[in-house]
Amino acid sequence: MITVRTYEHARKTGGGSSSKIEIEGIDCVLESEGYSAAVKTPAEVRVPDYGYASRPITARCTAPGYKSAVTSSSPFNKTAEQRLSSGGQSGGLAGVLVVALINAASDEKKHDFAYHPITVTMNRIGCEKQAGGCR
């Protein structure tokens, strides 16, 4: 599963900083080697599980009044990351080193892989002319 969400930056009245606000109902197409899917955000999409051979996924989002936006997510080794996280919490630096050796010696083909969520920042048309600019 991969989560896709879209945001825009809204400037607070009177200038100053901006905040990230989620916008819903944005049309996005997810593409990777061998498949594609059309979704409206926010969305959770089941993608093929190719394990260690998984490829990056690209989200291309469009909406009236906004510039098109593209963001990608690469797969990560979930098994190795979980081992490192637990080794660091329980054994400190020595635990991390032991887990790193275990990860290096284990068969990556048997590990679980996953994707970090895709966060797409949408910019309104004409944002380059505004004081805050585009993000």
Secondary structure as GFF3:
##gff-version 3
##sequence-region A 1 135
A	DSSP	beta_strand	2	11	.	.	.	ID=ss1
A	DSSP	beta_strand	18	23	.	.	.	ID=ss2
A	DSSP	beta_strand	27	32	.	.	.	ID=ss3
A	DSSP	beta_strand	35	40	.	.	.	ID=ss4
A	DSSP	beta_strand	43	45	.	.	.	ID=ss5
A	DSSP	three_ten_helix	51	53	.	.	.	ID=ss6
A	DSSP	beta_strand	57	62	.	.	.	ID=ss7
A	DSSP	beta_strand	69	73	.	.	.	ID=ss8
A	DSSP	beta_strand	75	77	.	.	.	ID=ss9
A	DSSP	alpha_helix	78	105	.	.	.	ID=ss10
A	DSSP	three_ten_helix	108	110	.	.	.	ID=ss11
A	DSSP	beta_strand	113	115	.	.	.	ID=ss12
A	DSSP	beta_strand	118	121	.	.	.	ID=ss13
A	DSSP	three_ten_helix	127	129	.	.	.	ID=ss14
###
